[in-house]
Amino acid sequence: MSFLNLEGKKVLIFGIANRKSVAFHIAKQLQAAGADLICSVFNEDQSKVINKFFPEAPVYICDVSDEEKMKEQAKEIGEAHGLIYGIVHSIAFANFSEGLKPFHETLKRDFLQAFDISCFSFISIAGLYKQYMDPNGAMLTISISTTKMAAPSYGYMAPIKAALDSSVAFLAKSLSEDTKIRVNAVGASLLKTSASAGIPGYVEPYLYAEKVIPRKEALKTEEVANVGAFLMSPAASGINAQTVVVDAGMSINFFDSAVVSQAVK
């Protein structure tokens, strides 16, 4: 038995988009630890990624904003695969339909769509799959390192991630009524992913973060995945209802002397 003790445990992963995604790297770590993967993706192109890199993993296609499809998929997966040990939720979407606006000009339709896909889907998944889960299992979602930093380039997604963090606590509490299912999040700082590449004005903050991180080296997606795989495992049995920040120390070094010196010149 390995330290993570994931051998033979079934883990359902939502959100593997491509090789750069956090979910992809978590899947690689879980697979290496002996877990049996089941994947749910948004479209056919993403299913090809699963077929190529995780050929033994069953893959299902579903739009998480479609409640009826979600119910159908949960029933199909639950009946086909039996007891599921864990669920990884790595889904986020933001549609800046009229471009990036000041926060107070956020469009209601964009905000609610992003909330539905990025936050409510996690709550919905918990409700739909609880009956198919190991009562000692684990759920994980992907958040951000801080929702208090008002970075204009991140727009309305930070308040949505704040809701996601709160949902982690509320799900952990509600699931504890008759199970021991743990619910946690990984709060990652700036990463080089395909999703982040679509955020307007993201590059400059990413480069700035690299200078502020004590080691002067950007956070790697694999580092976030390592923590995610640990939180999914029985080895993390004492961690519940938490957003575990993975930022390579960035949050303690905003007053780095070299960065301050350059800023005030």
ZASE-341988 format. One line per 3 residues: for each residue x, y, z of N, C-alpha, C, O. Coordinates in steps of 0.2 Angstrom, whole numbers. Layout:
BEGIN
X:Y:Z:X:Y:Z:X:Y:Z:X:Y:Z | ...
//
This chain:
BEGIN
4:-6:0:0:0:0:4:6:0:9:7:4 | 3:11:-4:7:17:-5:4:22:1:-1:21:4 | 8:28:1:6:33:6:-1:36:4:-5:37:9
-2:37:-2:-9:40:-4:-14:35:-3:-20:37:-2 | -13:28:-4:-18:23:-3:-24:24:-8:-30:24:-6 | -22:25:-14:-28:26:-19:-28:21:-24:-32:21:-28
-25:15:-23:-25:10:-27:-32:7:-28:-35:5:-23 | -34:6:-34:-41:3:-35:-47:8:-34:-52:5:-35 | -45:13:-31:-51:18:-30:-53:22:-36:-49:24:-40
-60:22:-37:-63:25:-43:-63:33:-41:-66:35:-36 | -61:37:-46:-61:44:-45:-64:47:-52:-61:46:-57 | -69:51:-51:-73:54:-56:-70:61:-57:-70:65:-52
-67:63:-63:-64:69:-64:-68:73:-69:-69:71:-75 | -70:79:-67:-74:84:-72:-69:90:-74:-66:93:-69 | -68:91:-80:-65:97:-82:-58:96:-86:-54:101:-86
-56:90:-88:-50:89:-91:-51:92:-98:-54:89:-103 | -48:98:-100:-49:101:-106:-43:100:-111:-44:99:-117 | -37:100:-108:-31:99:-112:-25:97:-108:-26:96:-102
-19:96:-111:-13:94:-107:-11:100:-102:-7:98:-97 | -13:106:-103:-11:111:-98:-16:112:-92:-14:116:-88 | -21:109:-92:-26:110:-87:-24:107:-81:-21:102:-80
-27:110:-75:-25:108:-68:-28:100:-68:-25:96:-65 | -34:99:-70:-37:93:-70:-33:87:-73:-33:82:-71 | -30:89:-79:-26:84:-82:-20:82:-78:-19:76:-77
-17:87:-75:-11:85:-70:-13:81:-64:-10:77:-62 | -19:83:-61:-22:79:-56:-23:72:-58:-22:67:-54 | -26:71:-64:-28:65:-66:-21:61:-67:-21:55:-65
-16:64:-69:-9:60:-70:-7:58:-63:-5:52:-63 | -7:62:-58:-5:60:-52:-9:55:-49:-7:50:-46 | -16:55:-49:-20:50:-47:-19:43:-50:-19:38:-47
-18:44:-57:-17:38:-61:-10:34:-58:-10:28:-57 | -5:38:-57:1:36:-55:1:32:-48:4:28:-46 | -4:35:-44:-5:32:-37:-10:26:-38:-11:23:-32
-12:24:-44:-16:18:-44:-23:19:-44:-27:14:-44 | -26:25:-44:-33:26:-45:-36:24:-52:-32:25:-57 | -42:22:-52:-46:21:-58:-50:27:-60:-54:29:-56
-48:30:-66:-51:36:-68:-57:35:-72:-58:31:-76 | -62:40:-70:-68:41:-74:-68:48:-76:-67:52:-72 | -70:50:-82:-69:57:-84:-76:59:-87:-79:56:-91
-77:66:-86:-83:69:-89:-80:76:-92:-77:80:-88 | -82:77:-98:-79:83:-101:-85:86:-105:-91:84:-105 | -83:92:-108:-88:96:-111:-90:94:-118:-96:95:-120
-85:92:-122:-86:91:-129:-82:86:-132:-78:83:-128 | -83:84:-138:-80:79:-141:-72:80:-142:-68:75:-141 | -70:86:-143:-63:87:-143:-59:86:-137:-54:83:-137
-63:87:-131:-60:86:-125:-60:78:-123:-55:75:-120 | -65:75:-126:-65:67:-125:-59:64:-129:-56:59:-127 | -57:67:-134:-51:65:-138:-44:65:-134:-40:61:-134
-44:70:-130:-38:71:-125:-38:65:-120:-33:62:-119 | -44:63:-118:-45:58:-113:-43:51:-116:-39:47:-114 | -45:50:-122:-44:44:-126:-36:43:-128:-34:38:-128
-33:49:-129:-26:49:-130:-21:48:-124:-17:43:-124 | -23:51:-119:-18:51:-113:-21:47:-107:-17:44:-103 | -27:45:-107:-30:41:-102:-34:35:-106:-40:35:-104
-31:31:-110:-35:27:-114:-40:22:-110:-45:19:-113 | -38:20:-104:-42:16:-100:-48:19:-97:-52:15:-94 | -48:25:-97:-53:29:-93:-59:30:-97:-59:32:-102
-65:27:-94:-71:29:-98:-73:36:-98:-71:40:-93 | -75:39:-103:-76:46:-104:-83:47:-106:-86:44:-110 | -86:53:-103:-93:55:-104:-93:62:-106:-89:66:-104
-98:64:-110:-98:71:-112:-105:74:-109:-110:71:-110 | -104:80:-106:-110:83:-103:-108:90:-102:-103:92:-100 | -113:94:-103:-113:101:-102:-116:102:-95:-122:101:-93
-112:105:-90:-114:105:-83:-120:110:-82:-123:110:-76 | -121:114:-87:-126:119:-86:-133:116:-88:-138:120:-87 | -133:110:-90:-139:107:-92:-141:102:-87:-139:97:-86
-146:104:-83:-148:100:-77:-150:93:-79:-149:88:-75 | -154:92:-84:-157:86:-86:-151:81:-88:-151:75:-87 | -147:84:-92:-141:80:-94:-137:78:-89:-134:72:-88
-136:82:-84:-132:81:-78:-135:75:-74:-132:70:-72 | -142:75:-73:-145:70:-70:-145:63:-73:-143:58:-70 | -145:63:-80:-145:57:-84:-138:54:-84:-137:48:-83
-133:59:-84:-126:56:-83:-124:53:-77:-121:48:-76 | -127:57:-71:-125:54:-64:-128:47:-64:-125:42:-61 | -134:46:-66:-137:39:-66:-133:34:-70:-132:29:-68
-131:36:-76:-127:32:-80:-121:30:-77:-119:24:-77 | -117:35:-75:-111:33:-72:-111:29:-65:-108:24:-64 | -116:31:-61:-117:28:-55:-119:20:-56:-116:16:-52
-123:19:-61:-125:12:-62:-120:8:-66:-119:2:-65 | -116:11:-70:-111:8:-73:-104:6:-69:-101:1:-70 | -103:11:-64:-96:10:-61:-97:8:-54:-91:7:-51
-102:8:-51:-103:7:-44:-100:12:-39:-100:18:-41 | -97:10:-34:-95:15:-29:-89:19:-31:-84:17:-33 | -90:26:-31:-85:30:-33:-82:33:-26:-85:36:-22
-75:33:-26:-72:35:-20:-71:43:-20:-73:46:-15 | -70:46:-26:-69:53:-25:-71:57:-32:-72:54:-37 | -72:63:-31:-74:67:-37:-69:74:-37:-69:77:-32
-67:75:-43:-63:81:-44:-67:86:-48:-69:84:-54 | -68:92:-46:-72:97:-50:-67:102:-52:-64:106:-48 | -65:103:-58:-61:108:-61:-64:111:-67:-61:111:-73
-69:115:-65:-73:118:-71:-74:125:-69:-76:127:-64 | -72:129:-74:-73:137:-73:-74:139:-80:-71:137:-85 | -79:144:-81:-80:147:-87:-82:155:-86:-86:156:-81
-80:159:-90:-82:166:-89:-83:169:-96:-78:168:-101 | -88:172:-98:-90:175:-104:-90:182:-104:-95:185:-102 | -85:185:-106:-85:193:-106:-87:195:-113:-84:197:-117
-94:195:-113:-97:195:-120:-96:202:-123:-97:203:-129 | -95:207:-119:-94:214:-121:-87:216:-119:-86:222:-119 | -83:212:-118:-76:213:-116:-75:214:-109:-80:215:-105
-69:215:-106:-68:216:-99:-70:223:-97:-68:228:-100 | -75:223:-92:-78:230:-90:-76:231:-83:-74:226:-79 | -76:237:-80:-75:238:-73:-80:234:-69:-86:233:-72
-79:232:-63:-83:227:-60:-90:229:-59:-95:225:-59 | -91:236:-58:-98:238:-56:-102:239:-63:-108:240:-62 | -99:237:-68:-103:237:-75:-103:229:-77:-105:228:-83
-102:225:-73:-103:218:-74:-110:216:-77:-115:218:-74 | -110:212:-82:-117:211:-85:-120:205:-81:-117:200:-80 | -126:206:-80:-130:200:-76:-129:194:-79:-128:189:-76
-131:193:-86:-131:187:-89:-124:184:-89:-124:177:-88 | -119:187:-90:-112:185:-89:-110:182:-83:-108:176:-82 | -112:186:-77:-111:184:-71:-114:177:-69:-111:173:-66
-121:177:-70:-125:171:-68:-123:165:-72:-123:160:-69 | -121:166:-78:-119:160:-82:-112:157:-79:-111:151:-78 | -108:162:-78:-101:160:-75:-102:157:-68:-99:152:-66
-107:159:-64:-108:157:-57:-111:150:-58:-109:145:-54 | -116:149:-63:-119:142:-64:-114:137:-65:-114:131:-63 | -109:139:-70:-104:134:-73:-99:133:-68:-96:127:-66
-96:138:-65:-90:138:-61:-91:136:-53:-87:133:-50 | -97:138:-51:-99:136:-44:-104:132:-43:-104:127:-39 | -110:133:-45:-116:129:-44:-115:122:-46:-118:117:-43
-111:121:-52:-110:114:-54:-107:110:-49:-109:104:-49 | -103:113:-45:-100:109:-39:-105:106:-34:-105:101:-32 | -110:111:-32:-115:109:-28:-120:104:-31:-122:99:-27
-121:105:-37:-126:100:-41:-122:93:-41:-126:88:-40 | -116:93:-43:-112:87:-43:-113:83:-36:-114:77:-36 | -112:87:-31:-112:84:-24:-119:80:-23:-119:75:-20
-124:84:-25:-131:81:-24:-132:75:-28:-135:71:-26 | -130:76:-34:-132:70:-39:-128:64:-38:-130:58:-39 | -122:65:-35:-117:59:-35:-116:56:-28:-113:51:-27
-119:59:-23:-118:57:-16:-121:50:-15:-117:46:-11 | -126:48:-18:-129:41:-17:-124:36:-20:-125:30:-19 | -120:38:-25:-115:33:-28:-108:34:-25:-104:30:-27
-107:38:-20:-100:39:-17:-99:34:-11:-103:33:-7 | -93:33:-10:-90:30:-4:-91:34:2:-89:40:1 | -95:32:7:-96:37:13:-90:39:16:-90:44:20
-84:37:14:-77:39:17:-73:42:12:-67:43:12 | -77:45:6:-73:47:1:-71:55:1:-71:58:7 | -70:58:-5:-67:65:-5:-70:68:-11:-70:65:-16
-71:75:-10:-72:79:-16:-67:85:-16:-65:87:-11 | -66:87:-22:-61:92:-22:-63:97:-28:-65:95:-33 | -62:104:-27:-63:109:-32:-57:113:-33:-53:113:-28
-56:117:-38:-51:121:-39:-53:128:-38:-57:131:-42 | -50:132:-33:-51:139:-32:-45:143:-34:-41:141:-38 | -45:149:-31:-39:153:-32:-36:155:-25:-39:154:-20
-30:157:-25:-26:158:-19:-29:164:-14:-28:164:-8 | -32:169:-17:-36:174:-13:-41:177:-17:-41:178:-23 | -47:178:-14:-53:181:-17:-53:188:-14:-58:192:-16
-48:190:-10:-48:197:-8:-44:202:-12:-45:208:-11 | -40:200:-16:-36:204:-20:-40:206:-26:-42:202:-31 | -42:212:-27:-46:215:-32:-42:216:-38:-40:222:-40
-40:211:-42:-36:211:-48:-41:213:-54:-45:208:-56 | -41:218:-57:-46:220:-62:-46:215:-68:-51:214:-71 | -40:212:-69:-40:207:-75:-44:201:-74:-46:198:-78
-45:200:-67:-49:194:-66:-56:195:-66:-60:190:-65 | -58:201:-66:-65:203:-67:-70:200:-61:-68:200:-55 | -76:197:-63:-81:195:-58:-79:188:-56:-83:185:-52
-74:185:-58:-73:178:-56:-71:177:-49:-72:172:-46 | -67:182:-46:-65:182:-39:-71:181:-35:-71:177:-30 | -76:185:-35:-82:184:-31:-85:177:-32:-88:174:-27
-85:175:-38:-88:168:-39:-84:163:-36:-86:158:-33 | -77:163:-36:-73:159:-33:-74:159:-25:-73:154:-21 | -75:165:-23:-77:166:-15:-83:162:-14:-83:159:-8
-88:162:-18:-94:158:-17:-92:151:-17:-95:147:-13 | -88:149:-22:-85:142:-22:-82:140:-15:-83:134:-13 | -78:144:-13:-74:143:-6:-79:142:-1:-79:137:3
-84:146:-1:-90:145:4:-94:139:3:-96:136:8 | -95:137:-3:-98:131:-4:-95:125:-2:-98:120:0 | -88:125:-2:-84:120:1:-86:118:8:-87:112:10
-86:124:12:-88:123:19:-95:120:20:-96:116:24 | -100:123:16:-107:121:17:-108:114:15:-112:110:18 | -104:112:9:-105:105:7:-102:100:12:-105:95:14
-96:102:15:-93:98:20:-98:97:26:-98:91:29 | -101:102:28:-106:102:33:-112:97:32:-114:93:36 | -115:99:26:-121:95:24:-120:88:23:-124:84:25
-114:86:20:-113:79:18:-111:75:25:-111:69:25 | -109:79:30:-107:76:36:-113:73:40:-112:69:45 | -119:75:38:-125:72:42:-125:65:42:-128:62:47
-123:62:36:-124:54:36:-118:51:32:-119:45:30 | -113:55:31:-107:52:28:-101:55:31:-101:60:35 | -95:52:29:-88:56:31:-85:58:25:-79:59:25
-89:60:20:-86:63:14:-82:70:15:-86:74:18 | -76:70:14:-72:77:15:-73:81:8:-73:78:3 | -73:87:9:-74:92:4:-69:98:5:-69:101:10
-64:98:0:-59:103:0:-58:107:-7:-61:105:-12 | -54:112:-7:-52:115:-13:-44:117:-13:-41:117:-7 | -41:117:-18:-35:120:-19:-35:127:-22:-38:128:-27
-32:131:-18:-32:138:-20:-26:140:-23:-21:142:-20 | -26:140:-30:-20:141:-34:-19:148:-35:-23:152:-37 | -12:150:-35:-11:157:-38:-10:157:-45:-12:152:-48
-7:162:-48:-7:162:-56:-3:156:-59:2:155:-57 | -7:153:-64:-4:148:-68:-4:149:-75:-8:153:-78 | 0:146:-79:1:146:-86:-4:140:-89:-1:135:-90
-10:142:-89:-15:137:-92:-18:140:-98:-18:146:-99 | -22:135:-102:-26:138:-108:-31:142:-105:-33:147:-109 | -34:141:-100:-40:145:-97:-37:152:-95:-41:157:-96
-32:152:-92:-29:158:-90:-27:163:-96:-27:169:-95 | -25:159:-101:-23:163:-107:-29:167:-110:-28:172:-114 | -35:165:-108:-41:168:-111:-43:174:-107:-48:177:-109
-40:175:-101:-42:181:-97:-38:187:-99:-32:187:-100 | -42:192:-101:-39:198:-104:-34:201:-99:-36:202:-93 | -28:203:-101:-24:207:-97:-20:202:-92:-18:205:-87
-20:196:-93:-17:191:-88:-10:190:-88:-7:189:-83 | -7:191:-94:0:190:-94:5:195:-90:9:192:-86 | 3:201:-89:7:205:-85:7:203:-77:12:203:-74
1:202:-75:0:200:-68:4:193:-67:7:192:-61 | 4:189:-72:8:182:-71:15:184:-71:18:181:-66 | 18:188:-75:25:190:-75:27:193:-68:32:192:-65
22:198:-66:23:201:-59:23:196:-54:28:196:-49 | 19:191:-54:19:186:-48:25:182:-48:28:181:-43 | 28:181:-54:34:177:-54:40:181:-50:44:178:-47
40:188:-51:45:192:-47:44:192:-40:48:193:-36 | 37:192:-38:36:192:-31:36:185:-27:38:185:-21 | 36:180:-31:37:173:-27:44:173:-25:49:174:-29
45:171:-19:52:171:-16:57:168:-20:63:170:-20 | 55:162:-23:60:158:-27:61:161:-34:66:159:-37 | 58:167:-36:58:170:-42:57:165:-48:60:165:-53
52:161:-47:50:156:-52:43:154:-51:40:153:-46 | 39:155:-57:32:154:-57:29:147:-54:33:142:-54 | 24:148:-51:20:141:-49:19:137:-55:16:139:-60
20:131:-54:19:126:-59:12:122:-58:10:121:-52 | 9:121:-63:3:117:-63:3:110:-59:-1:108:-56 | 9:107:-61:10:101:-57:11:101:-50:9:97:-46
13:107:-47:13:108:-40:6:109:-37:5:106:-31 | 2:112:-41:-5:112:-38:-8:105:-38:-12:103:-34 | -7:101:-44:-9:95:-45:-7:90:-39:-11:86:-37
-1:91:-37:2:86:-31:-2:87:-25:-4:83:-22 | -4:94:-24:-8:95:-18:-15:92:-18:-18:90:-14 | -18:93:-25:-24:91:-26:-25:83:-25:-30:81:-22
-20:80:-28:-20:72:-27:-20:70:-20:-23:65:-18 | -15:74:-16:-15:72:-9:-22:73:-5:-24:69:-1 | -25:79:-7:-31:81:-3:-37:75:-5:-41:74:-1
-36:72:-11:-41:67:-13:-40:61:-9:-44:56:-9 | -34:60:-6:-32:53:-4:-34:52:3:-35:57:7 | -34:46:6:-35:45:13:-30:47:17:-31:48:23
-24:49:14:-18:52:18:-20:59:21:-17:61:26 | -25:62:18:-27:69:20:-34:68:24:-38:73:24 | -35:63:27:-41:62:31:-43:67:36:-49:68:38
-38:70:39:-39:75:44:-40:82:41:-41:87:45 | -40:83:34:-42:89:31:-49:90:28:-50:86:24 | -53:94:30:-60:95:28:-62:102:28:-60:106:33
-66:104:23:-69:111:23:-64:116:22:-65:122:25 | -58:115:19:-53:119:18:-51:121:11:-52:117:6 | -49:127:10:-46:129:4:-38:130:5:-36:134:9
-35:125:3:-27:125:4:-24:129:-1:-24:127:-7 | -21:134:1:-17:139:-4:-11:136:-6:-7:134:-2 | -10:136:-13:-4:134:-16:-1:140:-20:-4:141:-26
3:144:-18:6:150:-21:13:151:-21:16:156:-23 | 17:146:-19:24:146:-19:27:152:-14:32:154:-15 | 23:154:-9:25:159:-5:23:166:-7:26:171:-4
20:167:-13:19:174:-16:15:178:-11:17:184:-10 | 11:176:-7:7:180:-2:11:184:3:8:188:6 | 17:181:5:21:184:10:26:189:7:30:191:11
26:190:1:32:193:-2:30:199:-6:34:201:-11 | 25:202:-5:23:208:-10:27:214:-9:28:218:-13 | 31:214:-3:36:220:-2:43:217:-3:48:220:0
44:213:-8:50:211:-10:54:217:-12:52:221:-16 | 60:218:-9:64:224:-10:66:226:-17:66:232:-19 | 67:221:-21:69:222:-28:63:225:-32:63:229:-36
57:222:-30:51:224:-34:49:231:-31:47:235:-35 | 49:232:-25:48:239:-22:52:244:-25:50:249:-27 | 59:243:-25:64:247:-28:62:249:-35:62:255:-37
60:244:-39:58:246:-46:52:250:-47:51:254:-51 | 47:248:-42:41:252:-43:41:259:-41:38:263:-43 | 46:261:-36:46:268:-34:51:272:-37:52:278:-35
55:269:-42:60:273:-45:56:279:-49:60:282:-53
//
